Amino acid sequence: WWDNVVTNSVTNSTRYFCFQINCKYRDDMTRIVEDHDFCLIDAMTYKTNNSSHFTRRKGGENVKKEFETMLVFVRL
């Protein structure tokens, strides 16, 4: 499905491609974008202590281990 998103989002004149993703899927999605002749030029990880009920134990302890990353690619 991600290859279809990238294919339908870029044209011959598209120079930059960016997306934000959970670190669990980062490598697979990066590889697909690189297969479309883009090169990773920057990655910004958003590590916050904010957590939801999905990443807190009953006592309120934050057990969040995965974070969002913004990936920026350029087509040379």
Buried (B, 14 or more C-beta within 10 A) or exposed (E): EBEEEBEEEBEEEBEEBEBEBEEEEBEEBBEBBEEBEBEEEEEEEEEEEEEEEEEEEEEEEEEBEEEBBEBBBBBE
